Amino acid sequence: MARYVEVHPTNPQPHAIAQVADMLRRGAVVAYPTDSMYALGTRMEDHDGAERIRRIRHLDERHHFTLVCADFAQLGQLVILSNNAFRAIKAATPGPYTFILPATSEVPRRLAHPRKRSVGVRIPANAVAQALLRDLGEPLLSSSLLMPGADWPLTEGWQIKEELDDELDAVLDGGEAGTEPSTVVDWTSGDPEVVRVGAGDPDRFS
């Protein structure tokens, strides 16, 4: 049964956030809100957690997770940024964007694209996600919470608790989230290519 932790959406209670962060350090898989939609998260080094997320969402080994970061300094440890990418991404973060970039040696090989050696990273603007990432002190390995066969994501914590109670360790309810995933921008060629239009305005990268 998943622990249900409800927090204020813009000023989350630190003790509640700390409970969920401690669970993540012990190998938990949690649902948490972002500035686009709810996501599933586990520690970047937690191989079992990644497999659990794959099972929940019916994802195969080809699925690429996103590394969700607290700030630009953390993001910069995971990916290689050209000057152009640095300026454009810095201006767009935090926000509802995922950026695909060449991975550094800090990223486990199993999480990077096998041929391009790239990885998706993002910095959400959501206050609850930010509080969780700051307390945890490391990126979260994440995937958007869109269930197999569903036309729409679950937008509220209590819905996630009801549907995934036996498959998650915790649901961090930070209020209603959106219904669109992040906008994905691929920088691996050196220039931005919008490969998925979502919650973030794609025009700034066109």
NUKOL-228922 format. One record per residue (C-alpha): z, x, y. Coordinates in steps of 0.25 Angstrom, whole numbers, plus 5000, padded with zeros to 4 digits. Each point is the difference from the previous one (the first is absolute). Last residue first. Layout:
BEGIN
ZXY ...
end
This chain:
BEGIN
486550495107 501450054999 500649925012 499249884996 500849984987 501149925006 501250014990 500349884991 498950024990 498650065000 499850094988 499150124999 500050045015 499350145000 500650105010 499350145001 500450134992 499449954987 501449974995 500449925011 500149864993 500649895008 500749884993 500449885008 501449964995 500149874991 499949865006 501049894997 501150045010 501550014998 501149905001 501450055001 500650144997 500349964985 500350134992 499749964986 500750094990 499950054986 498749934997 499349944987 501049894996 500149935014 498550015003 499649865003 501449955006 500350135007 498650015006 500149865005 501450035006 499450125007 498949925007 498550035001 499650004986 498550045000 498949905001 498849974990 500850044988 499350044987 500950134998 501150005010 499850065014 501250085004 499350125007 500350134993 501050115003 500550144997 501150015011 500150135008 501350085002 501349995008 500549874992 500749965013 498850025009 499149934990 500949884999 500249995015 498550015002 499749894990 501049915007 499450035014 498649974996 499050105007 499550064987 499650144999 498950024989 499450104990 498949994990 499750124991 498950104999 499750104989 498549965001 499850014985 501349954993 500449925012 501550045002 501249934994 500050084987 499950135007 501349985007 499950015015 500750115007 498850094997 499249935011 499249884999 498649985006 500049875008 500049854998 500649935012 500849874998 500149915013 501049895004 500750085011 500850125003 499150065003 498649985007 500150115010 500550104990 498949964991 498950035011 500650135005 500350064986 498649954994 499350075011 500850134999 499850004985 501249954992 500450054986 500949904993 501449994994 500850095010 499449935012 500449874995 501550045001 499750055015 499349885003 501149914997 500749914989 499050024990 499349914990 499350074989 498949904995 499749994985 498650024994 499649914989 499150074989 501150004990 499949854999 500749895008 500649874994 500949985013 501350004993 499550104989 499550105011 501349995008 500850034987 499150124998 500350055014 501549994997 499950074987 499350125008 501150015010 499650125009 499549915012 501249914999 499849864998 499349885008 499449874998 499449945013 500249885009 498949985010 499450065013 501150065008 500850034987 501049924993 500750054987 500049984985 500750104992 499850094988 501350084997 500150144994 501450045005 499650055013 499349865002 501349934998 500750095010 498949965010 500349854997 501550025002 499850085013 499149895006 501149904998 501050105006 499150025012 499849855004 498649985004 499749985015 498649945001 499949924987 501549984998 500350034985 500049924987 500350084987 499749934987 500350094988 499049984990 500449944986 
end
